[in-house]
Amino acid sequence: MRCRKPKTSSLPLSLVDLYRELKKKRKKEATTISQRDLTAKEQQLIRRIRAVTAEQNENNVTRTAAYLAFYLRHREIHWAFLGHMVSRNGGWNMTDLKGELLMRLLSEGERQSFFAFLERGNWLIFQDIYPQFLLYEESKKRGEPLFYLLPWLGVSTFMETVWHHFWRRGDPYMLAIALVVNEQSYLESRVIQHPTFRQTVFQTLEFKLQELLCLNHILFPHDDGRGGTALVGQTLHQFESLHERILLGKRLYSILFDEEETLENAVRWAVHHPHTGSRKDYWPQLFNDVCESFPREPYRRRIRDCQIVPGAPRLYSPQLRHAWKNVVHEAAEPGDWFTDPHVVRYLVKPERPTNGEIVNAYCETLEKMELAIIAKHAFFHAR
């Protein structure tokens, strides 16, 4: 990752110590230590953390629920709720591939490739971040930091340094954005730049990713105060850019956490609407997890101003458990992404709030997909 090098004088005092510690860590040679160097109790704790993580990492629904449960236990770990809400979007993107619109636009091979891409990223993030959460939880229980054990869990030296800093200073924003930086950097070589996904997803589906799929819309439902659901969110236009994904994470954090009322409305909504993977979770007036239409019928437009045209069937959006089987993953590729302490500049809080308006852009995408289906049908029947 290329970062413009900050002068320490340009950093807030709260980050200067972290920057200096990261600079020291970069200069130290990595040493590999065997499990024999841990005490029996430490080895037992590592095994338990790995076992619990594997159990909760079964699929997108279990991961998403685990993030929320952890956040409700430890409200100071803001990323747990941010991760919960973003993971919901991952699940919706997965089930879209078996839903009403994309079933008509993408081939079976394209849908399988795109699911593999989404699932691998979702799985990798969880197996990296959830052990960090469990170790933090155990540290709180014992009243002493245990973050020196993070290398045995395959966690970057960047996060080991950040967790120690958080333990001393307790800055929830710093920790949350550091986790954003870590997770997106962790994914960069393992998913975004992985040769398989470059070939089967980014090169093959480049146009469709940008123009037709909802991958670039991140939606955060929350209680609207009138018994309904409102949406806020952001749109990402350069998914392949690590820098842009990190900046998106910062904007998404701002949407959720800048206003206490928005946060509490979102938490309340999340608790009262368990994640199923179906978009019916937030818009039952537009989506249903039971198919209401006949699959062989020519598609006719149903969406007008984000509402279903009177008399038309709702869009099919299946639950994840009905859409995809659980995946057995290969172990995560080893390696530490951290090489440059100047990534600390991402942890500086922006002064401007983020505008969370997303509904119009999302509705336009749905309508584009409808038009693409109709155009595709007309093209093939005109030949």
Residue pairs with C-beta under 8 A, 6 or more apart in sequence:
1 185
1 188
1 242
1 243
1 337
1 339
1 340
1 343
3 340
3 342
3 343
3 345
3 346
4 342
4 345
5 342
6 19
6 342
6 344
6 345
8 16
8 19
8 20
11 19
11 344
11 345
11 348
12 348
14 169
14 171
14 174
15 174
15 344
15 347
15 348
17 165
18 161
18 162
18 165
18 174
18 344
18 347
19 341
19 342
19 344
21 161
21 164
21 165
22 158
22 161
22 338
22 341
22 344
23 341
25 157
25 158
25 161
25 338
25 341
26 338
26 339
26 340
26 341
30 157
30 336
33 151
33 152
35 43
35 46
35 152
38 46
38 149
38 152
42 149
45 138
45 146
45 149
46 149
46 152
46 153
49 131
49 134
49 135
49 138
49 153
50 131
50 153
52 130
52 134
53 126
53 127
53 130
53 131
53 134
54 127
56 62
56 63
56 65
56 66
56 126
56 130
57 63
57 123
57 126
57 127
57 130
58 326
59 320
59 321
59 324
59 326
59 327
60 87
60 90
60 91
60 94
60 119
60 122
60 277
60 320
61 91
61 275
61 276
61 277
61 320
61 321
63 87
63 122
63 123
63 126
63 130
64 84
64 87
64 88
64 90
64 91
64 275
65 274
65 275
66 126
66 130
67 80
67 81
67 83
67 84
67 87
68 80
68 81
68 84
68 270
68 271
68 275
70 77
70 80
70 130
70 133
70 137
71 77
71 78
71 80
71 81
71 84
71 267
72 267
72 271
73 137
74 80
74 133
74 136
74 137
74 140
76 170
76 172
77 133
77 136
77 172
77 175
77 176
78 172
78 173
78 175
78 176
78 253
78 256
78 257
79 129
79 175
79 176
79 179
79 180
80 133
81 256
81 263
81 266
81 267
81 270
82 176
82 180
82 249
82 252
82 253
82 256
82 257
83 125
83 129
83 179
84 270
85 220
85 252
85 256
85 266
85 270
86 218
86 252
87 122
87 275
88 270
88 275
88 281
89 217
89 218
89 219
90 118
90 121
90 122
91 275
91 276
91 277
91 320
92 214
92 219
92 277
92 278
92 279
92 317
93 118
93 213
93 214
93 215
94 115
94 118
94 119
94 277
94 320
94 323
94 324
95 277
95 278
95 279
95 317
95 318
95 319
95 320
95 323
95 324
96 102
96 213
96 214
96 279
96 317
97 103
97 106
97 111
97 114
97 115
97 323
98 111
98 318
98 323
98 324
99 279
99 315
99 316
99 317
99 318
100 291
100 293
100 315
100 316
100 317
101 315
101 366
101 369
101 370
101 373
102 111
102 213
102 369
103 111
104 299
104 373
104 376
104 377
105 208
105 212
105 369
105 372
105 373
105 376
106 114
106 205
106 208
110 204
110 205
110 208
113 200
113 201
113 204
113 205
114 201
114 205
114 213
115 324
116 197
116 200
116 327
117 191
117 197
117 200
117 201
119 324
119 327
120 190
120 191
120 197
120 329
121 187
121 191
123 327
123 329
124 186
124 187
124 190
124 191
124 332
125 183
125 186
125 187
127 332
128 154
128 155
128 182
128 183
128 186
128 332
129 179
129 182
129 183
131 150
131 153
131 154
131 155
132 150
132 153
132 155
132 159
132 163
132 179
135 146
135 147
135 149
135 150
135 153
136 147
136 163
138 146
139 145
139 146
139 147
139 167
145 163
145 164
145 167
147 160
147 163
147 164
147 167
148 160
150 159
150 160
150 163
151 157
151 160
154 332
154 334
156 182
156 185
156 186
156 336
156 337
156 338
157 336
157 338
158 178
158 181
158 182
158 185
158 336
158 337
158 338
158 343
159 178
159 179
159 182
162 174
162 175
162 178
162 179
162 182
163 175
165 171
165 174
166 174
166 175
173 253
173 257
173 347
173 349
174 347
176 253
176 257
177 249
177 250
177 253
177 346
177 347
178 347
180 246
180 249
180 250
180 253
180 346
181 246
181 249
181 343
181 346
181 347
182 337
184 242
184 245
184 246
184 249
185 242
185 337
185 338
185 343
186 337
188 242
188 337
189 333
189 335
189 337
190 332
190 333
191 197
192 239
192 240
192 242
201 209
202 209
202 240
205 213
209 215
209 216
209 239
210 216
210 237
211 368
212 365
212 368
212 369
212 372
214 362
214 365
214 366
215 239
216 235
216 236
216 237
216 239
217 233
217 234
217 235
217 358
217 361
217 362
217 365
218 233
218 234
218 235
218 236
218 248
218 252
218 358
219 231
219 232
219 233
219 282
219 358
219 362
220 231
220 232
220 233
220 252
220 255
220 256
220 266
220 356
221 229
221 230
221 231
221 266
221 269
221 273
221 281
221 282
222 229
222 230
222 231
222 232
222 262
222 265
222 266
222 268
222 269
223 229
223 230
223 265
223 266
223 268
223 269
224 230
224 265
225 265
229 269
229 273
229 282
229 283
230 265
231 282
231 358
231 359
231 362
232 255
232 262
232 356
232 357
232 358
233 252
233 255
233 356
233 358
233 362
234 248
234 251
234 252
234 255
234 354
234 356
234 358
235 358
235 361
236 244
236 245
236 248
237 244
238 244
239 245
246 346
250 346
250 350
251 354
252 354
254 350
254 353
254 354
255 262
255 354
255 356
256 262
256 263
256 266
257 263
258 353
258 354
273 281
273 282
274 281
275 281
276 289
276 319
276 320
276 321
277 318
277 319
277 320
277 321
277 323
278 287
278 289
278 317
278 318
278 319
278 320
279 286
279 287
279 315
279 317
280 287
280 288
280 289
280 317
285 307
285 308
285 314
286 303
286 306
286 307
286 308
286 314
286 315
287 314
287 315
287 316
287 317
288 313
288 314
288 315
288 316
288 317
289 316
289 317
289 318
289 319
289 322
290 316
291 316
292 313
292 314
292 316
293 313
293 316
298 377
299 370
299 373
299 374
299 377
300 312
300 374
301 309
301 367
301 370
301 371
301 374
302 308
302 309
302 312
302 313
302 314
302 315
302 370
303 309
303 315
303 363
303 366
303 367
303 370
305 363
306 359
306 362
306 363
306 366
308 314
308 315
